[in-house]
């Protein structure tokens, strides 16, 4: 039996740890300066908690903004909970770190993208069917340095 180092999963854990540390600091001390976050997550992921009307509106993935108004930010080893304002209606959300697809702080042009094996399989199937065209850059990254961690996974 051959052993190998799973760099992809190690990088995923390290980058999710980075997000945990950043959000914990914000929970304790607030957002410093112009920092703000765009976080895209899989709304179907086990452990995601959100109002049913939001799940209906965002059945696959959703991007939230943590900037001017947020309350009750709480972070633990598994994920974070936060209350955000949707059309003047405060809504609590609970998001496991494993549900996060992208984390972007455009104020310093920093971004992370997490890709799953499921996404890889879907893209391979689309490529085989000739269905993938040029991908557009996802807003609101604004020239952010996005690190794709799957390039390290084999």
RADAHU-V352121 format. One record per backbone hydrogen bond with DSSP energy under -1.0 kcal/mol. CO is the residue of the C=O (numbers start at 1). NH is the residue of the N-H. If there is no record, write none. Layout:
co->CO nh->NH
co->CO nh->NH
This chain:
co->5 nh->7
co->6 nh->10
co->7 nh->11
co->8 nh->12
co->9 nh->13
co->10 nh->14
co->11 nh->15
co->12 nh->16
co->13 nh->17
co->14 nh->18
co->15 nh->19
co->16 nh->20
co->17 nh->21
co->18 nh->22
co->19 nh->23
co->20 nh->24
co->21 nh->25
co->22 nh->26
co->23 nh->27
co->24 nh->28
co->25 nh->29
co->26 nh->30
co->32 nh->35
co->37 nh->66
co->38 nh->104
co->39 nh->64
co->40 nh->101
co->40 nh->102
co->41 nh->62
co->42 nh->45
co->45 nh->48
co->49 nh->94
co->51 nh->55
co->52 nh->56
co->53 nh->57
co->54 nh->58
co->60 nh->43
co->62 nh->41
co->64 nh->39
co->66 nh->37
co->71 nh->83
co->74 nh->81
co->78 nh->97
co->79 nh->76
co->80 nh->95
co->81 nh->74
co->82 nh->93
co->83 nh->71
co->84 nh->91
co->89 nh->86
co->91 nh->84
co->93 nh->82
co->94 nh->49
co->95 nh->80
co->96 nh->99
co->97 nh->100
co->99 nh->42
co->101 nh->114
co->102 nh->40
co->103 nh->112
co->104 nh->38
co->105 nh->108
co->105 nh->110
co->109 nh->145
co->110 nh->105
co->111 nh->147
co->112 nh->103
co->113 nh->149
co->116 nh->120
co->117 nh->121
co->118 nh->122
co->119 nh->123
co->120 nh->124
co->121 nh->125
co->122 nh->126
co->123 nh->127
co->124 nh->128
co->125 nh->129
co->126 nh->131
co->127 nh->130
co->138 nh->141
co->144 nh->146
co->145 nh->111
co->147 nh->113
co->149 nh->152
